[in-house]
């Protein structure tokens, strides 16, 4: 239902309602899915009496729509887009603050508890998941770090493999491989970076033997065809040209072994030249893909990554640069 007509007294009350974090958390939950008062209390992790006090304020302002089933009251936001005119002032105000509500420190826990509440409704019933499928990415896909699926994917690597992190830095990429392969070789030209990687990763973790080698990417300290795979993460944009390093990577990989390159998309953060030692302001996917092909890789493919590099600018603000993946296999393509 549309919010009440605007009056000199109603406007400040509406603004006060949107200024209280608990009420914003309530509105965020019931904007996603209809909830009973008991379910709402569990999703918030609060006593029902405390929640009821906040609901009273929201009801008085017409911000909640109610549906009664027996003795239970079910609530939803009264300003949902499909239910209210575009000019409704509560809907407009919610559109202004909704993104900031997601930044509240309690919001992540609310989402986890909401997913548990909704799962309890279905008690394993397939019909429940059919009903919530359209909303599941909002209510059931919030995770603390987002690393679980990356670790699961890495666990599919052959356990006896030898991999290398080329230009390892402090071990950002290497740490995702630890525990999934027999041997991991971290290579960097900087002794200081290698020392930080060693501090973070150690010598052997979760069954992986880790080695640290100082060396240039265009003259890798590795024998020919000695690796089962390699990663070069956020390193090519530091080089004058990527091709010498990629030719070396092709040399040390066994035929058919894959190289995975993670790179920055082209950007205009010029300060990264001096502050972060970047020679290029990102590299295009086509540039890297062509360089891999010229270096002797085949089956080269590009893919965007659902991730961004977010360094701090000199003025204290945060940059946000998209990442992408280019992957290719060493040696000659098989003939069919």
Order of alpha helices (4+ residues) and beta strands (2+ residues): alpha-alpha-beta-alpha-alpha-beta-beta-alpha-alpha-alpha-alpha-alpha-beta-beta-alpha-beta-beta-beta-alpha-beta-alpha-alpha-beta-beta
